[in-house]
Amino acid sequence: MSNLKKLSNDFSIELKNVKQIINLLEEGNTVPFIARYRKHLTGNLDDQSLRNFAKEWQRLKALDQRKSDILRILKDANLLSESLKNQIEDADNLTILEDIYRPFRPKKQTRATKAIEQGLEPLANLFLNPNITEDKLIQEAAEILPNIKERETVEGVLLGAADILADRISDRADVRRGLRKILSDQIIVRTTNKTDQDSVYQMYYDFEENISQLESHRFLAIQRGEKEGILKVDLLSPDDSIVDYLAKFFIPNQSKIYPRLYNICQDSWHRLLAPSLKNELWRTKKEAAEDRSIKLFSANLKNLLLQAPIRDKYILGWDPGYAHGCKLAIIDTHGELLDTEVIFPFESKQDSMLAEQKLISMLSEHPVDLIAIGNGTASRESELWVAEFIEYKNLDISWIVVSEAGASVYSASETAANEFPDLDVNLRSAVSIARRVQDPLAELVKINPKSIGVGQYQHDINPKKLEDALLDVVEDCVNQVGVDLNTASPHILSYVAGLNTRIADEIVKKRQEISGFSSREQLKEVKYLGEKTFEQAAGFLRIADAPLYLDQTAVHPESYELTEKISQYYDIPISKELGNKLANEDDKFLENKFSTDVFTLNEIRDGLLKPNRDPRDDFEKPILKDKILKNTDLKPGMNLTGTVRNVVDFGAFVDVGIDHDGLIHKSKMSDKFVKDPLKILQVGDQVVVEVLSYDLERQRLQLRLEGKK
C-alpha cells in the first residue's frame, strides 16, 4: 500500500485531500490556518487530526528514506535478492525493517563474528544436518583445531560454531516477530522494595502484573521508584516455553545432536534475544506510557486554558502565606493593576485587626466584586478568614479558590519583570491569580505549560516531546479563541498562527506608534511581517471597534471580496443582517451562485452573525462561593458540588470547597466499566458528587460522581 493510500485510510479522507494536505504543509502553512481556512482542501480535519497527519507523514517519509538507504547498501554489497527487496519495500514500520536488515548489518566484534573469522561457519552449518552425529561433529572439530590458535580444545571449536548458530537465530526477523508477540502477551512485571522504609511506592513493594495490563500511571510510578533506588524491577518471561518454541523452529526433525542444538537455543535466548527484546519491550511500554500521559496533560491543559473568563468584574487576587504574609492585588475589568497590599491575618489578633483595616481601606477605594484566593500554603485559613470578614462586614462579594500552580514561576520570569518592573516579585503572583480568573487563557500562556500542574508524572516524560505537545495545545487554544489586536500581550500574540516572539514585539511597537490598529491591513506595515505571515495570522487577529465590520470577525481577508459580492447581490450592507440572510439561504444555491465552498460560506456567515465572538463565553462559568464548607462538615452520603481540577488515568480530582481535592476513582464514575476517565470528565467540569469516605488525618476524600451540573 502506498503512503498516500495509507494516510487516506488512516484519516478517512479522500486521496485528493491527502495530496492537498501534504502540499499545504510543505508550502509552510500552519496547522491552525489549515484547520480553519482550508477545510475544503483537508476533508474538514481538525487541528489535532492535522497534527497527527503531519507526524505520520514525517514518519512515513523517514521510513522511506531508511528503506532507500538499506536497499542501496545491500545492492552495493551484492546481497540484494528480489525476495529481500520485496520484504524491505513491504515493511510498514521501522522495527520490522530493522529486523529484516539485521542479519546484513555490520556488527561490532562478537563471539559469533570472531568464530566466523576463524573459519568455523562450515562447521556451524554441519550442526543443522539431521544426519550428523555427535562423534562426527567432534571429529570435524578435531581436524579444524590445529588451524585455530585462539581455540585450545575441540569443545572450544564446537562452542565457536554454536555461537554462530545462536547469533543466526537471534537475527531471524520471523523469530524476533514471534517472540515479541509472546513477550507482549506474557511478560510479568515484578517489583520489590530495596528499602524497608515507608514511601509513596509502598504498594509496589511486592507487586506483579502482566505488562500488557499495566496501566500507564503505574508504569511511570514504577519507573520513578526504580530511578530513585527504592524499587527493584524484574521482567519475568516464560523462558522454558520460549526455548521450546525456538527448538521447534530451529532444530531439524530427528536430529541426532538434539541436546547440543537445544543448548544453542537456550544460549541464543538468554544471552542474545532476551536482553534485546526485553529492553525493546520496556522502551515500547515507556513510549506508550509517555504518550498516554502527554495526551492526558494536553487534554487537561486545553480544558483549563479554555475555561470561561469572568468578565466585567473588579477582582482582588489573594496569594496566601504565613511568614511573608498574604499578598493582595486588585485589577480592574481590563486586567490593569490598581492597588497592592501585604497583610498578616494569622499572626495574632492584633495583626488580624490590622489586616481587616488595610483590606477595608482597599475595598473602599475600589469596587471589588470577587476575591480570587490561591490554593497554596495558608489557602484554607485565608478562605475561612475571608468568609468571616465578608459575613461580618455584610459585603456583597463572592470568592473563588483557584489553582496558583505556576504563579511563583511567572513572578520570577522575564515576562513578569517586563510587565511590572517596579512591583515586588511576591506581589506579582497575586496579580497573576486575579488575572487567571478574569481571562485564564491570556494569563496562563505566560507560564511554561509544564508548571501549570494538570498532568501526571510529567517530570518522568521526555521533556522535548512533552514541551512540543503542550506548545501545540497552547497554539490551538489561542487560535481557536482569537486575539484582540489592540489589547493582546506580546506573549499571547506570539502563539498566533505564523507569528513568533520577534514579530509579536514588533506588532506591539507598531500598535503604540499608531495609537492602536484600526484595520488588519495595517499589519502589513509591521516589521518582519511579510505576505505569507499575514496570510497565516490575519484571520485570528481581530479589532474590536474596527471601522470595517469584517475586521471585527474571524472572516479571513482573502474572503473580503467574496463577502462584498454577496453584500451587493442581496443589497444588504456587511453586517449581522447579511449574516441572518445567509443563514436562511440554501447552501447549495450559495455555493453555485458565488463559486465557493460550504466551509468558506459558514465562516463568513458565522463571522457576520457574531463579530468579536469568544467561544469560551458559551462554556460553564466557574463556581463562585458565598459560604464556607469545613472539613469537619463532611459525612458519608453528603452530596456536594465541585469543580474538576485534574484528570489522570485512575480518576479525577475535584475541588469541593475544602483545603484539598477529593478523588473520584474511575470505578466510581459510572455503573459501567470506565477505561478512560477523560471520556467522562474534563478539567473545569462542574459536578455533583457523593461523599463516600473522608480520612481527616490522612486528608483523603473519596467521592462518587452523581452527575454534571
C-alpha positions as CSV (number, residue, x, y, z in Angstrom):
1,M,0.0,0.0,0.0
2,S,1.4,3.4,-0.9
3,N,2.0,6.0,1.7
4,L,-0.8,8.2,0.3
5,K,-3.3,5.4,0.3
6,K,-2.3,4.5,3.9
7,L,-2.9,8.1,5.0
8,S,-6.2,8.1,3.2
9,N,-7.3,5.0,5.1
10,D,-5.9,6.1,8.5
11,F,-7.6,9.5,8.4
12,S,-10.7,8.6,6.5
13,I,-10.3,11.2,3.8
14,E,-10.1,11.0,0.0
15,L,-6.8,10.6,-1.8
16,K,-7.0,14.1,-3.2
17,N,-7.3,15.5,0.3
18,V,-4.2,13.7,1.3
19,K,-2.2,15.2,-1.5
20,Q,-3.7,18.7,-0.8
21,I,-2.8,18.5,2.9
22,I,0.8,17.4,2.1
23,N,1.1,20.4,-0.3
24,L,-0.2,22.8,2.3
25,L,2.2,21.6,4.9
26,E,5.2,21.6,2.6
27,E,4.3,25.1,1.5
28,G,4.8,26.2,5.1
29,N,1.2,26.7,6.2
30,T,0.5,26.4,9.9
31,V,-1.9,23.9,11.3
32,P,-4.3,26.4,12.8
33,F,-4.5,28.2,9.4
34,I,-5.1,25.0,7.5
35,A,-7.7,23.7,10.0
36,R,-9.7,27.0,10.0
37,Y,-9.3,28.3,6.4
38,R,-8.6,25.3,4.2
39,K,-11.3,22.9,5.3
40,H,-12.4,22.4,1.7
41,L,-8.9,21.0,0.9
42,T,-8.5,18.8,4.0
43,G,-11.8,17.0,4.2
44,N,-12.5,19.1,7.3
45,L,-9.8,17.7,9.5
46,D,-9.5,19.5,12.9
47,D,-6.2,20.8,14.4
48,Q,-5.3,17.7,16.3
49,S,-6.0,15.4,13.3
50,L,-3.9,17.6,11.1
51,R,-1.0,17.4,13.7
52,N,-1.4,13.6,13.8
53,F,-1.4,13.6,10.0
54,A,1.8,15.7,9.8
55,K,3.6,13.4,12.3
56,E,2.5,10.3,10.4
57,W,3.6,11.8,7.1
58,Q,7.0,12.6,8.6
59,R,7.3,9.0,10.0
60,L,6.5,7.5,6.6
61,K,9.0,9.8,4.8
62,A,11.7,8.8,7.4
63,L,10.8,5.1,6.8
64,D,11.1,5.5,3.1
65,Q,14.5,7.2,3.5
66,R,15.7,4.3,5.7
67,K,14.4,1.8,3.1
68,S,16.3,3.6,0.4
69,D,19.5,3.6,2.4
70,I,19.2,-0.1,3.2
71,L,18.5,-1.1,-0.4
72,R,21.5,0.9,-1.6
73,I,23.8,-0.7,1.0
74,L,22.6,-4.2,0.1
75,K,22.8,-3.6,-3.6
76,D,26.4,-2.2,-3.3
77,A,27.3,-5.3,-1.3
78,N,25.7,-7.6,-3.9
79,L,23.4,-9.0,-1.3
80,L,20.0,-7.8,-2.6
81,S,17.8,-10.6,-3.9
82,E,14.3,-9.9,-5.4
83,S,12.7,-11.6,-2.4
84,L,14.7,-9.5,0.1
85,K,13.9,-6.3,-1.8
86,N,10.1,-7.1,-1.6
87,Q,10.4,-7.7,2.1
88,I,12.1,-4.4,2.6
89,E,9.6,-2.5,0.5
90,D,6.6,-4.1,2.3
91,A,7.9,-3.2,5.8
92,D,5.4,-0.8,7.3
93,N,7.4,0.2,10.4
94,L,11.0,0.7,11.4
95,T,11.1,-2.2,13.8
96,I,10.2,-4.7,11.0
97,L,12.5,-3.0,8.6
98,E,15.5,-3.2,11.0
99,D,14.7,-6.9,11.8
100,I,15.0,-7.6,8.0
101,Y,18.2,-5.8,7.7
102,R,19.7,-7.1,11.0
103,P,21.5,-10.2,9.5
104,F,23.3,-8.0,7.0
105,R,24.1,-5.1,9.3
106,P,27.8,-4.5,10.0
107,K,28.4,-5.7,13.6
108,K,30.9,-5.0,16.3
109,Q,33.2,-7.8,17.3
110,T,31.1,-10.6,18.9
111,R,31.7,-14.2,19.8
112,A,29.9,-15.1,16.5
113,T,31.9,-12.7,14.3
114,K,35.1,-14.0,15.9
115,A,34.1,-17.6,15.1
116,I,33.3,-16.7,11.5
117,E,36.7,-15.0,11.1
118,Q,38.3,-18.3,12.4
119,G,36.6,-20.2,9.6
120,L,34.0,-22.0,11.7
121,E,30.9,-21.3,9.6
122,P,31.1,-24.5,7.6
123,L,31.3,-26.5,10.9
124,A,28.3,-24.5,12.2
125,N,26.3,-25.5,9.0
126,L,27.0,-29.2,9.8
127,F,25.1,-28.8,13.1
128,L,21.9,-28.4,11.0
129,N,22.4,-31.6,9.0
130,P,19.8,-34.0,10.6
131,N,22.2,-37.0,9.9
132,I,25.2,-35.5,11.7
133,T,26.2,-37.4,14.8
134,E,28.0,-36.2,17.9
135,D,31.0,-38.3,17.1
136,K,31.2,-36.9,13.5
137,L,31.0,-33.3,14.8
138,I,33.8,-34.0,17.3
139,Q,35.9,-35.5,14.5
140,E,35.3,-32.5,12.3
141,A,36.2,-30.1,15.1
142,A,39.4,-32.0,15.9
143,E,40.6,-31.6,12.3
144,I,40.0,-27.9,12.4
145,L,41.6,-27.3,15.9
146,P,45.2,-27.2,14.8
147,N,44.4,-24.3,12.4
148,I,42.9,-22.1,15.1
149,K,45.4,-20.7,17.5
150,E,42.7,-19.0,19.7
151,R,40.9,-22.3,20.4
152,E,42.6,-24.7,22.8
153,T,40.2,-27.7,22.8
154,V,37.8,-29.5,20.5
155,E,34.9,-28.4,22.7
156,G,36.1,-24.8,22.3
157,V,35.9,-25.2,18.5
158,L,32.3,-26.6,18.8
159,L,31.3,-23.8,21.1
160,G,32.6,-21.3,18.5
161,A,30.4,-22.9,15.8
162,A,27.5,-22.9,18.3
163,D,28.0,-19.1,18.8
164,I,27.5,-18.6,15.1
165,L,24.2,-20.5,15.1
166,A,23.0,-18.7,18.3
167,D,23.6,-15.4,16.5
168,R,21.7,-16.6,13.4
169,I,18.7,-17.5,15.5
170,S,18.7,-14.1,17.2
171,D,19.0,-12.3,13.8
172,R,16.0,-14.0,12.3
173,A,13.2,-11.5,11.6
174,D,10.5,-14.1,11.9
175,V,11.9,-15.3,15.2
176,R,12.0,-11.9,16.7
177,R,8.5,-11.1,15.4
178,G,7.1,-14.3,17.0
179,L,8.9,-13.7,20.3
180,R,7.7,-10.1,20.5
181,K,4.1,-11.4,20.4
182,I,4.8,-13.9,23.2
183,L,6.6,-11.4,25.4
184,S,4.0,-8.6,24.9
185,D,1.3,-11.1,26.0
186,Q,3.1,-13.0,28.8
187,I,5.8,-10.8,30.4
188,I,5.2,-10.2,34.1
189,V,6.5,-7.0,35.7
190,R,7.6,-7.8,39.2
191,T,8.7,-5.1,41.6
192,T,10.2,-5.5,45.1
193,N,11.4,-3.0,47.6
194,K,15.1,-2.3,48.0
195,T,14.5,-0.5,51.3
196,D,12.3,-1.2,54.4
197,Q,11.4,2.5,54.8
198,D,7.9,3.7,54.1
199,S,7.5,5.6,50.8
200,V,4.9,6.6,48.3
201,Y,5.8,3.4,46.4
202,Q,4.7,1.0,49.2
203,M,2.0,-0.6,47.0
204,Y,4.8,-1.7,44.7
205,Y,7.0,-3.4,47.4
206,D,5.6,-6.8,46.4
207,F,3.8,-6.3,43.1
208,E,3.2,-8.3,40.0
209,E,1.2,-7.6,36.8
210,N,1.2,-8.6,33.2
211,I,2.9,-5.9,31.2
212,S,0.0,-5.8,28.7
213,Q,-2.4,-4.9,31.5
214,L,0.0,-2.5,33.4
215,E,-1.6,1.0,33.2
216,S,0.4,4.0,32.1
217,H,0.4,5.7,35.5
218,R,1.6,2.6,37.3
219,F,4.4,2.1,34.8
220,L,5.6,5.6,35.3
221,A,5.4,5.3,39.1
222,I,7.4,2.0,38.9
223,Q,9.9,3.6,36.6
224,R,10.4,6.6,39.0
225,G,10.7,4.3,42.0
226,E,13.4,2.3,40.2
227,K,15.2,5.5,39.3
228,E,15.1,6.7,42.9
229,G,16.6,3.4,44.1
230,I,13.6,2.4,46.1
231,L,12.2,-0.4,43.8
232,K,13.8,-3.3,42.0
233,V,12.2,-4.2,38.7
234,D,12.3,-7.7,37.1
235,L,10.7,-8.8,33.8
236,L,9.6,-12.4,34.2
237,S,9.3,-14.3,31.0
238,P,8.2,-17.9,30.2
239,D,11.8,-18.9,29.5
240,D,11.3,-22.7,29.2
241,S,8.4,-22.4,26.7
242,I,10.3,-19.8,24.7
243,V,13.3,-22.1,24.4
244,D,11.0,-25.0,23.4
245,Y,9.5,-22.6,20.7
246,L,13.0,-21.9,19.4
247,A,13.8,-25.6,19.4
248,K,10.7,-26.5,17.3
249,F,11.6,-23.7,14.9
250,F,15.3,-24.3,14.6
251,I,16.2,-28.0,15.3
252,P,15.8,-30.3,12.3
253,N,13.4,-33.2,12.7
254,Q,15.1,-36.4,14.0
255,S,18.3,-34.5,14.6
256,K,20.9,-36.8,16.2
257,I,22.5,-33.9,18.2
258,Y,19.3,-32.6,19.7
259,P,20.8,-31.8,23.2
260,R,23.6,-29.7,21.7
261,L,21.2,-27.8,19.4
262,Y,18.8,-27.3,22.4
263,N,21.6,-25.7,24.3
264,I,22.2,-23.4,21.4
265,C,18.6,-22.3,21.6
266,Q,18.9,-21.7,25.3
267,D,22.1,-19.6,24.8
268,S,20.5,-17.6,22.0
269,W,17.5,-16.8,24.1
270,H,19.2,-16.0,27.4
271,R,22.3,-14.3,26.1
272,L,21.1,-12.5,22.9
273,L,17.4,-12.4,22.4
274,A,16.0,-11.9,26.0
275,P,18.1,-8.8,26.8
276,S,17.5,-7.2,23.5
277,L,13.7,-7.9,23.3
278,K,13.0,-7.2,26.9
279,N,14.7,-3.8,26.7
280,E,12.8,-3.1,23.5
281,L,9.5,-4.1,25.1
282,W,10.3,-1.8,28.1
283,R,11.1,1.1,25.8
284,T,7.9,0.5,23.8
285,K,5.9,0.4,27.0
286,K,7.7,3.6,28.2
287,E,6.8,5.4,25.0
288,A,3.2,4.3,25.2
289,A,3.0,5.4,28.8
290,E,4.6,8.8,27.9
291,D,2.2,9.2,25.0
292,R,-0.8,8.5,27.3
293,S,0.5,10.9,29.9
294,I,1.1,13.6,27.3
295,K,-2.4,13.0,25.9
296,L,-3.9,13.5,29.4
297,F,-1.8,16.5,30.1
298,S,-2.7,18.0,26.8
299,A,-6.4,17.4,27.3
300,N,-6.3,18.9,30.8
301,L,-4.3,21.9,29.7
302,K,-6.7,22.6,26.8
303,N,-9.7,22.5,29.1
304,L,-8.0,24.7,31.6
305,L,-7.0,27.3,29.0
306,L,-10.5,27.3,27.5
307,Q,-12.3,27.9,30.8
308,A,-14.8,30.7,30.6
309,P,-13.5,34.1,31.6
310,I,-15.2,36.1,34.3
311,R,-15.6,39.4,32.7
312,D,-16.6,42.9,33.8
313,K,-15.6,42.4,37.4
314,Y,-13.0,44.1,39.7
315,I,-11.0,41.2,41.2
316,L,-8.8,41.0,44.2
317,G,-6.1,38.4,43.8
318,W,-5.0,36.8,47.1
319,D,-1.8,34.9,47.3
320,P,-1.9,33.2,50.7
321,G,1.1,32.9,53.0
322,Y,2.3,32.8,56.7
323,A,5.8,34.1,57.2
324,H,5.7,36.5,54.3
325,G,2.0,37.4,54.7
326,C,-0.8,37.3,52.2
327,K,-0.1,39.3,49.1
328,L,-3.1,41.2,47.6
329,A,-3.6,42.8,44.2
330,I,-6.7,44.5,42.8
331,I,-7.2,44.6,39.0
332,D,-10.0,46.4,37.1
333,T,-12.3,45.0,34.4
334,H,-9.4,45.2,31.8
335,G,-6.9,43.5,34.0
336,E,-5.0,46.7,34.8
337,L,-3.3,46.7,38.3
338,L,-4.9,49.3,40.6
339,D,-3.6,48.5,44.1
340,T,-1.5,46.1,46.1
341,E,-1.0,45.3,49.8
342,V,0.5,42.7,52.1
343,I,-1.4,41.7,55.3
344,F,-0.7,39.2,58.1
345,P,-4.1,38.0,59.2
346,F,-2.9,34.8,61.1
347,E,-0.1,36.0,63.4
348,S,-2.2,37.5,66.2
349,K,-5.5,39.1,67.0
350,Q,-3.9,42.5,66.6
351,D,-2.4,41.5,63.2
352,S,-5.8,40.2,62.1
353,M,-7.4,43.5,63.1
354,L,-4.7,45.5,61.2
355,A,-5.3,43.2,58.2
356,E,-9.0,44.0,58.3
357,Q,-8.3,47.7,58.4
358,K,-6.0,47.5,55.4
359,L,-8.5,45.4,53.4
360,I,-11.4,47.7,54.2
361,S,-9.3,50.6,53.0
362,M,-8.6,48.9,49.7
363,L,-12.2,47.9,49.2
364,S,-13.4,51.4,50.0
365,E,-11.3,52.8,47.1
366,H,-12.0,50.1,44.6
367,P,-15.4,48.3,43.8
368,V,-14.2,44.7,44.2
369,D,-16.7,42.1,43.1
370,L,-14.7,39.0,43.6
371,I,-11.8,37.7,45.6
372,A,-9.6,35.0,43.9
373,I,-7.7,33.0,46.5
374,G,-4.7,30.9,45.5
375,N,-4.8,27.3,46.6
376,G,-1.3,27.1,48.1
377,T,0.0,27.3,51.6
378,A,-2.5,29.0,54.0
379,S,-5.2,28.9,51.4
380,R,-7.7,27.2,53.7
381,E,-7.0,29.7,56.5
382,S,-7.3,32.5,54.1
383,E,-10.7,31.3,52.8
384,L,-12.0,31.0,56.4
385,W,-10.8,34.5,57.2
386,V,-12.2,36.0,54.0
387,A,-15.6,34.2,54.6
388,E,-15.9,35.5,58.1
389,F,-14.7,39.0,57.1
390,I,-17.4,39.2,54.3
391,E,-20.1,37.9,56.6
392,Y,-19.1,40.3,59.5
393,K,-18.9,43.3,57.2
394,N,-22.1,42.3,55.3
395,L,-20.3,42.7,51.9
396,D,-21.7,41.8,48.5
397,I,-18.6,40.0,47.5
398,S,-18.1,36.4,46.3
399,W,-14.9,34.5,46.4
400,I,-13.3,31.6,44.4
401,V,-10.3,29.4,45.1
402,V,-8.1,29.0,42.1
403,S,-5.0,27.0,41.3
404,E,-1.9,29.0,41.8
405,A,0.3,26.5,40.0
406,G,3.0,28.3,38.1
407,A,2.2,31.7,39.8
408,S,5.6,31.8,41.5
409,V,7.3,30.7,38.2
410,Y,5.6,33.6,36.5
411,S,6.5,36.1,39.2
412,A,10.2,35.5,38.8
413,S,10.0,35.4,34.9
414,E,11.3,37.9,32.4
415,T,7.7,38.3,31.2
416,A,6.5,39.4,34.7
417,A,9.5,41.7,35.1
418,N,8.7,43.4,31.8
419,E,5.0,43.8,32.8
420,F,5.7,45.0,36.4
421,P,9.3,46.2,36.6
422,D,8.7,48.2,39.8
423,L,6.5,45.7,41.5
424,D,7.8,43.3,44.2
425,V,8.2,39.8,42.9
426,N,6.0,38.4,45.7
427,L,3.1,40.7,44.7
428,R,3.3,39.7,41.0
429,S,1.8,36.3,41.9
430,A,-1.3,38.0,43.3
431,V,-1.8,39.8,40.1
432,S,-1.4,36.5,38.2
433,I,-4.0,34.8,40.4
434,A,-6.6,37.6,39.8
435,R,-5.9,37.7,36.0
436,R,-6.2,33.9,35.6
437,V,-9.8,34.2,36.8
438,Q,-10.6,37.2,34.6
439,D,-9.0,35.6,31.4
440,P,-7.4,32.2,32.0
441,L,-6.0,31.9,28.5
442,A,-4.3,35.3,28.4
443,E,-2.7,34.8,31.7
444,L,-1.8,31.1,31.7
445,V,0.0,31.3,28.3
446,K,2.7,33.3,30.1
447,I,3.6,30.3,32.2
448,N,5.6,27.2,31.0
449,P,2.8,24.7,30.4
450,K,4.7,22.1,32.5
451,S,4.4,24.3,35.6
452,I,0.6,24.6,35.4
453,G,0.1,21.3,37.3
454,V,-2.6,19.4,35.3
455,G,-0.7,16.3,34.3
456,Q,0.6,13.0,35.7
457,Y,4.3,12.1,36.1
458,Q,5.2,15.0,33.8
459,H,8.8,15.0,35.2
460,D,9.3,11.4,34.0
461,I,8.4,12.2,30.4
462,N,10.7,13.0,27.5
463,P,11.0,16.8,28.1
464,K,11.2,17.7,24.4
465,K,8.2,15.6,23.4
466,L,6.1,17.0,26.3
467,E,7.1,20.6,25.5
468,D,6.2,20.2,21.8
469,A,2.8,18.7,22.5
470,L,1.9,21.3,25.1
471,L,3.0,24.2,22.9
472,D,0.8,22.8,20.2
473,V,-2.1,22.8,22.7
474,V,-1.5,26.4,23.6
475,E,-1.2,27.4,19.9
476,D,-4.5,25.7,19.1
477,C,-6.3,27.3,22.0
478,V,-5.1,30.8,21.3
479,N,-6.1,30.5,17.6
480,Q,-9.4,28.9,18.5
481,V,-10.4,31.8,20.7
482,G,-8.7,34.5,18.6
483,V,-6.8,37.6,19.7
484,D,-7.7,41.3,20.1
485,L,-5.0,43.0,18.1
486,N,-5.2,46.2,20.2
487,T,-5.1,44.6,23.7
488,A,-3.2,41.3,23.4
489,S,0.2,41.0,25.2
490,P,3.3,40.1,23.2
491,H,3.2,36.7,24.8
492,I,-0.2,35.7,23.6
493,L,0.4,37.3,20.2
494,S,3.5,35.0,19.8
495,Y,1.2,32.0,19.7
496,V,-0.9,33.3,16.8
497,A,-0.5,31.2,13.6
498,G,2.5,32.4,11.7
499,L,3.8,34.8,14.4
500,N,6.8,34.5,16.7
501,T,8.2,36.4,19.6
502,R,10.1,38.9,17.4
503,I,7.1,39.7,15.2
504,A,4.8,39.9,18.3
505,D,7.1,42.5,19.8
506,E,7.1,44.5,16.5
507,I,3.3,44.4,16.4
508,V,3.1,45.9,19.9
509,K,5.7,48.6,18.9
510,K,3.6,49.4,15.8
511,R,0.4,49.5,18.0
512,Q,2.0,52.0,20.3
513,E,3.4,54.1,17.4
514,I,-0.1,54.4,15.7
515,S,-2.1,54.5,18.9
516,G,-3.8,51.2,18.0
517,F,-4.7,49.4,14.8
518,S,-7.8,50.5,13.0
519,S,-7.6,47.8,10.3
520,R,-6.0,44.4,9.6
521,E,-4.4,46.0,6.5
522,Q,-2.1,48.0,8.8
523,L,-0.4,44.7,9.9
524,K,1.4,44.8,6.5
525,E,3.3,47.8,7.8
526,V,4.8,45.8,10.8
527,K,8.5,45.0,10.5
528,Y,9.3,41.3,9.6
529,L,5.6,40.6,8.9
530,G,5.5,39.5,5.2
531,E,2.7,38.3,2.9
532,K,2.9,34.7,4.0
533,T,2.9,35.6,7.7
534,F,-0.1,38.0,7.1
535,E,-2.0,35.2,5.3
536,Q,-1.4,32.8,8.3
537,A,-2.2,35.2,11.1
538,A,-4.7,37.8,9.9
539,G,-7.9,35.8,10.4
540,F,-7.0,35.1,14.1
541,L,-6.4,38.8,14.8
542,R,-9.5,40.9,15.4
543,I,-10.0,44.6,16.1
544,A,-13.0,45.1,18.4
545,D,-14.0,48.6,17.2
546,A,-12.7,48.5,13.6
547,P,-14.4,50.7,11.1
548,L,-14.5,47.8,8.7
549,Y,-17.0,45.3,10.1
550,L,-15.1,42.3,8.7
551,D,-12.0,43.3,10.7
552,Q,-14.1,42.6,13.9
553,T,-14.8,39.0,12.8
554,A,-12.9,35.7,12.1
555,V,-13.5,36.1,8.4
556,H,-10.2,35.9,6.6
557,P,-9.2,39.0,4.5
558,E,-8.9,36.6,1.5
559,S,-12.8,36.3,1.7
560,Y,-13.5,40.0,1.9
561,E,-14.0,40.3,-1.8
562,L,-16.4,37.4,-1.8
563,T,-18.3,38.9,1.1
564,E,-18.6,42.2,-0.7
565,K,-20.1,40.4,-3.8
566,I,-22.6,38.7,-1.6
567,S,-23.5,42.0,0.0
568,Q,-24.0,43.6,-3.4
569,Y,-26.1,40.7,-4.6
570,Y,-28.5,41.0,-1.7
571,D,-28.2,44.8,-1.5
572,I,-27.5,44.4,2.3
573,P,-24.6,46.0,4.0
574,I,-21.9,43.8,5.5
575,S,-23.5,43.3,8.9
576,K,-25.4,40.9,11.2
577,E,-28.4,41.5,8.9
578,L,-26.4,39.9,6.0
579,G,-25.4,37.0,8.2
580,N,-29.1,36.4,9.0
581,K,-29.9,36.5,5.3
582,L,-27.3,33.9,4.6
583,A,-28.4,31.7,7.5
584,N,-31.8,31.4,5.8
585,E,-30.5,30.6,2.3
586,D,-29.8,27.2,0.8
587,D,-26.1,26.3,0.9
588,K,-26.0,24.6,-2.5
589,F,-27.5,27.7,-4.1
590,L,-24.9,29.9,-2.4
591,E,-22.1,27.6,-3.4
592,N,-23.1,27.6,-7.1
593,K,-24.0,31.3,-7.2
594,F,-20.8,32.5,-5.8
595,S,-18.4,29.7,-6.9
596,T,-17.3,28.9,-3.4
597,D,-17.5,26.1,-0.9
598,V,-19.7,25.5,2.1
599,F,-16.8,25.9,4.7
600,T,-16.0,29.4,3.5
601,L,-19.7,30.3,3.5
602,N,-20.0,29.0,7.0
603,E,-17.0,31.1,8.1
604,I,-18.5,34.2,6.6
605,R,-22.0,33.6,7.9
606,D,-20.7,32.8,11.5
607,G,-18.4,35.8,11.4
608,L,-21.1,38.2,10.3
609,L,-23.5,36.9,13.0
610,K,-21.0,37.0,15.9
611,P,-18.3,39.6,15.5
612,N,-15.7,39.6,18.2
613,R,-17.1,36.2,19.3
614,D,-15.2,34.4,22.1
615,P,-16.2,30.7,22.0
616,R,-15.4,30.5,25.8
617,D,-18.4,32.6,26.5
618,D,-20.6,29.5,25.7
619,F,-18.8,27.4,28.4
620,E,-19.8,27.0,32.0
621,K,-18.6,29.7,34.3
622,P,-16.6,28.8,37.4
623,I,-18.5,28.3,40.7
624,L,-18.3,31.4,42.9
625,K,-18.7,31.0,46.7
626,D,-20.6,32.8,49.3
627,K,-20.4,30.3,52.2
628,I,-17.7,28.1,53.7
629,L,-17.5,24.3,53.9
630,K,-15.4,22.9,56.8
631,N,-13.6,19.6,56.7
632,T,-15.5,18.5,59.8
633,D,-18.8,19.0,58.0
634,L,-18.1,16.1,55.6
635,K,-20.1,13.0,56.2
636,P,-20.6,9.9,54.0
637,G,-23.7,10.2,51.9
638,M,-23.5,14.0,51.5
639,N,-24.0,15.5,48.1
640,L,-21.7,18.3,47.1
641,T,-20.9,20.5,44.1
642,G,-17.4,20.9,42.9
643,T,-15.0,21.6,40.0
644,V,-12.7,19.1,38.3
645,R,-9.1,20.2,38.8
646,N,-7.2,17.4,37.2
647,V,-7.9,14.2,35.3
648,V,-5.5,11.3,35.5
649,D,-5.6,7.6,34.4
650,F,-7.1,6.4,37.6
651,G,-9.7,9.1,38.1
652,A,-10.3,12.8,38.6
653,F,-9.5,15.2,41.4
654,V,-12.3,17.6,42.4
655,D,-12.4,20.8,44.4
656,V,-15.5,20.6,46.7
657,G,-14.5,23.6,48.8
658,I,-12.2,22.2,51.4
659,D,-8.4,22.6,51.6
660,H,-7.6,19.7,49.4
661,D,-9.2,18.0,46.5
662,G,-11.2,14.8,46.6
663,L,-10.7,11.8,44.3
664,I,-13.4,10.2,42.1
665,H,-11.8,6.9,41.2
666,K,-12.7,5.8,37.7
667,S,-14.6,2.9,39.2
668,K,-16.9,5.4,40.9
669,M,-17.7,7.5,37.7
670,S,-20.3,5.2,36.2
671,D,-22.1,1.9,36.7
672,K,-20.3,0.7,33.6
673,F,-16.6,0.0,33.3
674,V,-14.6,3.2,32.6
675,K,-11.3,2.7,30.8
676,D,-10.6,6.4,30.1
677,P,-11.7,9.0,32.7
678,L,-11.2,11.7,30.0
679,K,-14.3,10.4,28.2
680,I,-16.3,11.1,31.4
681,L,-14.9,14.2,32.9
682,Q,-12.7,17.2,31.9
683,V,-10.8,19.9,33.7
684,G,-13.3,22.7,34.6
685,D,-16.4,20.5,34.6
686,Q,-18.8,21.3,37.4
687,V,-20.0,18.2,39.0
688,V,-22.3,16.8,41.8
689,V,-20.6,14.2,43.9
690,E,-21.4,12.0,46.8
691,V,-19.0,11.7,49.8
692,L,-18.1,8.0,50.1
693,S,-15.5,8.4,52.9
694,Y,-13.2,11.0,54.5
695,D,-10.0,10.3,56.4
696,L,-9.3,13.5,58.2
697,E,-5.9,12.5,59.4
698,R,-4.6,11.5,56.0
699,Q,-6.7,14.1,54.3
700,R,-8.1,11.6,51.8
701,L,-11.6,12.3,50.4
702,Q,-13.2,9.6,48.3
703,L,-16.1,10.6,46.1
704,R,-18.7,9.2,43.7
705,L,-19.8,11.0,40.6
706,E,-23.6,11.7,40.7
707,G,-23.7,13.9,37.6
708,K,-22.7,17.1,36.0
709,K,-24.2,20.5,36.7
